[in-house]
């Protein structure tokens, strides 16, 4: 099953998937030719740990579908707070950040930090530089994970994780936003066309040169068409920013 699930018929364009990393599986998505990589969750949940009871082992196996989880996520899987503490005590689970846990025997992978941030901000949207990296657009290597939340939402406290919070409102909360999964953690991400437009909208944060590079890459590598980018700019009220550049590139 693809890590990306499209719930919209807009902005469809087939495209070649981004080359997979050492521990990733690559797949092509229907929205703007969205290439995605879902990191494999590698662990030894079937093998008991020293000092681990059978009940704790069963609980650890139930958590094995997700690399990162919150206490409420564990409870939904039938692992309640007492059992979670026992798993931490025997070394089967590690506390990664405030309110965030992971299985101890998982290997760090390409989207390790992104998955951790998405687990802590379940209603967030992967955007801007982080979305560019996932889509294989541009040359940016962000040291923070860029996450968008609703304009009036309370900013999450993520002092232990490298994250940059931005605000979306109105149509920008939904248009060109699709479901995705990173290391078993469900989230949402902006499509290539939408990501390009956002780089122009937030050019003071990411830099105009980054926006221009993303636009050229998206068109050259067929990650998005000019029509898809124009439509995203129209919906997000960024035509005056994107339009002149599109016209210049089409000449």
N, C-alpha and C positions, 0 to 999 in steps of 0.2 A: 504493500500500500504506500502510495506516495506521501511524503511528509507534508506536502502542500495540498490543501483542499480548497478549490475555488467555489465560492458561492455566488458568483456573478457571471453573466455572459458578456460583460464588457471587456474591451481591450484584449481580445484573444489574438494570439500570433504564435505559431510554433517556432521553436528555436532550438539550437543545439545546446545540450546541457554543459554546464561548467565542468571542467575536468575534476574528477574526484580527488580528494587528498588521500593520505596514506591509510586513514581509518574511516573513510566516508563512503557512502553509497550515493551516487549521483542520479538525478531524475529531472525530466523536463516538465514544466508546468504550463498550463494553458493560458494563464494570465500574463500578457506581455512577454511570452516566451520565458517565464521565470525559471531560471535554473536553480536548483536547490541541492544542498547536501545535508543529509541527515546522518549525524555521527552515530556510529555503532556503539551500543552500550556493552562493554566487555567486562565481565566479572565472573566470579566462581560461586554463584549463589547456591549451587547444588552441593558444594563441599562444606562440611561443618567446620566451624572455627573452634579453637581451643577454649574450653569453658562455656561453650554455647549450648543451651538447652534445645531440645527438639522444637519446643514452642517458639523459641526465638529464631531458630533456623527457618521455620515455616513463615514467620513474620518477615524475615529478611527476603525470602523468596517472593513474597507478595509485593515487596517494594522494588523488586528487580526490574520492573518495566520502565522505571524512570531513574535517570541519573541523579536528579536533584528533586527535593520535595520539602514542603513545609509540614508542620505538625498536623495541620488540618487535612493535608493531602494524605498523610499516613493514616489518619483516622478514617478517611473515606475508603481506604484499602483494608480496613480492619485491624490496623496496627495503632493501638491507643497509646496515650502518653507514658504509661508505666512501661509498656513493652519497648517503646522507643528509647526510654532512658536505659533499659537493660541492654539494648543493642549498642548504645553508645558506650556503656560500661565494658562490654566484652570486646569492643573494637570493631564491631561489624558496621557501624555507622559513625560518621564524623560530622561534627557541627562545622559548617563552612562559614556561616555568617549569622547575624542575628535572625533567628527564626528560620534558618535554612540548613538542611542536612543533605548528605549524600552517602551512598554506599562506599565503604572504606576501600574496597578492592577495585574500584574503577580506575582506569588509566586516563590521564588528561588527554583530551583530543582537540581537534581544530576549533570546535564551538563550545569548549568547556565553560569559559567565562560567560559567553552569551547565554548559554542554557541556565547558568546559575542566576543571572540577572532576570531572565524571563520567568524563572520560578518564583522569584521574590516580587516581581511586578506582573502578575498574571493577566491583568487587563491592559498592559502596555502594548505598544506597537514598535517593532524593530524598524528603525528609520535612518535616514541620512547616511553618515559614514559607515555605520554597521550594515545597513542594507546594501550600500555600494559594495562592501566587501563580500557579502553573501552572493550577490549577483555577478561578481567578477567585473565590476565597472571601475575604471580609474586605477590609480596606483596608491591610494591611501591605505595606510596600515594603522587604524585607530587604536590608541591605547585605552580608550574608554568605549563602552558599549552605549550606543545612542538609542534612547527609548522615548517614545512620545506617549503622553497621557492627556486626558481631557483637560481643557483650559481651567476648569474650576476644581479639578480633583486635587486632593491633598498629596503633596510630594512625598514619596516613600523615603524612609530613612535607610540609606544603603551605604553607610560610612565605610564598611569593610569591602565593598565591591566597586570597581572602577566604572562608573556610569555617568552619562550626561543626559539629563532630563530636559525635554522640550515639550511645548504645548501645542496640541491640535484642537480645533473647534469646528463646529458645523459640518459641512460636507467632507472636509479633510479627514474626519474621523472614520469615514467609511469608504470613500471612493478610492479604488486602486489599492485596497487593503485586503489581503488574503490570509487564510489560516496557514500555519506552518508548524513544524515540530523539530526541535533541536534536542538531541539526546533524550528523546522521550518526553520532553517538556513542551506542551502545547502553547502556542503563542500566535501572534499575527505579525505580518511584515508588509511594507509597501512594495508594490510591483516596480519593475525597472523604470517604466515611464513615469510613474508617480514619484519615485525616488529622485529622478532627474529634476522634475519640477520642484520638489521640496528643496533641493540644493540651491536653486535660484531664489526660492522664497526665504531661505535661511542663509543667504550668501554672506551675511555679516558674521555668522558663526563658523561656517565651513570654508569660506573664501570663494570669490567669484571664479578663480582659476579652477577650483575643484568642480564647480558647476559646469563650466565649459568643457572640461575634460570628460565628465560623466555623460554629457549630451553627445559629444563626438563618439565616445566609445559605444554608447547605446545604439546609435545609428549605424556605425561602421560594423559592429559585431552582430547587428540585427537582434539585439535584445528587446528593442522597441521600435515602432515606426514613428515617423514624424506626426502622423494623424493621432496616434495614441498619446504622444507627448502633448500635442496641441489640445486634445480633449481634456487631459488631466490638468493642464494649465488653465483651461476655461473653467472647469469645475472649481478649482482651487483659487480662482481669481488672480492668476499670475500671467495672463496673456501679455501684458505690457512688458514683463521681464523676459519671457521665453520667446515670444513671437518674433522680435527683431533678429535674434540669434538663429532661429530656425530658418527665417527668410534668407539670411546671409549664407548659411550653410547649403541652402538649396540652389543658390545661384551658380 
